[in-house]
Amino acid sequence: MLLRNLTSPSLISTKQSFSSKEEVIRYLIKKLAAEGKIHSEEEFYKAVMDREALSPTGFEGGLAIPHGKSQAVKEAAFAVATLEKPIGSWESVDPNNKVELVFLLAIPKVEEGSLHLSLLSELVTKLSNEEYKNNLLQAKTNTDLYECLDKSQQEAPNTSDVKKLDKTIVAITACPAGIAHTYMAAEALIKAGKELGIDVFVEKQGANGIEDRHTEALLKKQTRLCTQSM
């Protein structure tokens, strides 16, 4: 899966200055329109802001991933901006998040459950890696950032010295639009489990349907272990 297939250097801007979330979104929408990815800036803006009203698209560590599914989108694409001055007023899962890296995802309504979303899940999975995210933030030009999109990074953190515990957590992640939050939350849970020496199995429920569905055998095993521990 190549993320570069869904964007281009002309859809990427580095070290830009903005005063608000809305200003960033409008700027990136204009980029998408100029590249012929959407046919109505206002219609797509409404779709993005309707999604903003559902739940925060800011996460943590300076990241925000606004997105919209709309008939105004001609083909799936994303635009990117790194910010010269972080925006602290962007509604985020972490209330202390100061946004400095923004990915605006544009999804055609008719393709919201197709291969395009699998590619977008690859994006949010990669962004869970701090080294990967920092390389994007440090890019000096749009071409530099574009070239970094599909570069592999070392797995983090190093858990070789973590004591393995005989514990397992079964979880389900989902979000109203079924894109970013679903995958980011899953990656965060798995990462935290590795740091603690705990196996974490996450079922993801979103626009792609159900991914990594919990098997009957796994659920029966957890039920049996819970019963034994009582």
N, C-alpha and C positions, 0 to 999 in steps of 0.2 A: 504494500500500500504506500504510494508516494503522495505525501501531502502537497508537494509542489504541483501536482496535477489539478489541485483545486484553487490555486492562486497564481500570482505572477509578481515579479518585482514592482510592477506599476500599481499593484494593490497593497504594497507595503510602504509604510512611512516610519522613519526613525527620528527620535528626539523631537517630537512635535510639542507645541504648547497649546493647552486647552484649559478652559476655566470650569467646565462642567461635563457631566456624563452625556447630556443631550448634544453638546457641541462635538464631542468625539464621535458619537453615533452618526450625526448628520454628515460629518466630514468623511467617514468611512463609507457611508451610503453613496455619497457623490463619487467616490472612487469606483465603487461597484457599478454605478450607472455609466460612468465614462468608459468602463471596460465592456459595456453591453451585457452585464450579468443580470440587470433588472430593468424593467420597462417603466416603472413608476416609483420615483423616490418617495413621494408622500405615502403611497399605499404600503410600501415596504417599511417605512418609518413607523407607520401605525402598527404594523404587525410586530415590530421589534418592541415598541413601547407597551403594547398589550401584553407581551411576554414579560417585560420588566415589572408589570403590575402583579404578576403571579407570585414571584419569589425572587430573591436577589440573584444577580448574575455575576456579582463580585465574589471572589473566593477568599484567598489568603495569599500572603507573599507577593502582593502587588498585581495579582491576576484578575482579569474580568473577561467573561465570554458572553457578551450579549448575542442573541440570535433570534431569528424570526423565520417562520414557515409561511409562505405566502404565494399566491398565484402571480404576484408581481415579479417573482424570481424566475428568470429564464433557465438558468442552470446552477447547480450547487456550486458555491464558491465561498471563500472567506477573504476578508481584508484585515490587515494587521497594523497596529500603531504602537510604538513605544513613546512614552511621554517624558518630556524634559522635566516637568514638575508634576509629581504624583497628585492624584485627585483623592482627597480623603472623604468626600461626601458621597462617593459611589456606594449604594446599598450593597453590603457584602455579608457573607456567612460569618466571617470574622469582622466584628464591628470596628476593629482597629486597622483594617486593611486600607492601604493607600495604593490606589491603582496606578500602575505604570506600564503595564503590558495588556493590550486589548486585542482580542480576536473577535471580529464581527462575522457570524456565520449566517449565510443566506441559503435557505433550503426551499426548493420548489414544493408547493403543496402536494403535487402528484407524486413526488419522489421521497416523501418524508420517511418511508420505511424501507428504502432501497439500499443499494450498495454505497450510496453517498454517505449515509449515516454511519456505516461501518468505518469509512475513512475519517469521518469526524470524531468517532470514538477513539481512533488512533491518535488524533491530535490531542484530545484531553488526557489520554493515558500518558503520552510523552511529556506533557506539561506537569505531570506529577513528579517528574525527575528534576530536582533542584539544579543540577549541573546543566541540563538541557535548557531549562527556563532562563538561567543566568546567561548562557551563551546568546540567547535571543536578545536579552536586555542589553548586552554589551555590544551588539552589532552596531557598527558605525554607519552603514549604508543599507538601503533597501535590498541591494543585491547580496550583501553579506548575510543579512537575516534570512533571505530566501534560500541561500545555499545551506544554512544551518538546519532548515526544517526537517530534513530526512537523515541527519547525522545521528548515529547511534551513540549513546552515552553509557558510561559505567553504571551498573546497577547500584543504587544507593538505598539504604545505608549498608555498610559491611556488617553482616550478622554472623560472621564466622565464630565469634567469641560469645554469642548469646546462648544462654542455657536453654535447651529445648524443654518446654513444659508439656506435660501430658494433658493438654487442654485444647479444645476446638470451639470456635465460634461460628455459628451459621447466621448469615445476615441477608437482608434484601434491601437493595437501593432503588430509588425511583425519583422522578421529579415531574412537575406538571407538564413540561414540554417533552420530556423523555430524551434529552440529549446530554448536555454537559454535566449537570449535577449527578445524573445516574452513574456515569463513569468515574468522575472525580471522587465521589464518595466511596465507590468501590475500591479504587486505588489507594485512597487514604486508609481505609480499614485494613487492607491487605498489608500495606507498608507498616502500620502500627503493630499488626500481629507479628510480623517478622522481627521487629525491634524487641518484642516481648517474648519471643520464642513460642508463640501460639499460632496454630493453624487457623486461618480464616477462610471460609468458603462464602462467596457472595453471589447471590442471584440478582441479575440486573433486569429491571423492568422499565421499559421505555418505548420510544417510537419504533424501535426494531422488534418489539414484542418482548419475549422473555429470553434472555441469554444466560448461559451457564446455570440452567435450571437445577435446583436441588433434587437429587435423586431420592427415590423412596428408601434405598439402602442407607444413604447418608442420614436422612431424617430419623429412621428407625434406630440407627446407631446412637445418635445424639439423645433420643428419648430414653434409650436403655441406660446410657451413661448418667443422665440426669436422675433417673430413678434410683440407680445404685448409690448415688452420692447423697441422697436424702436420708 
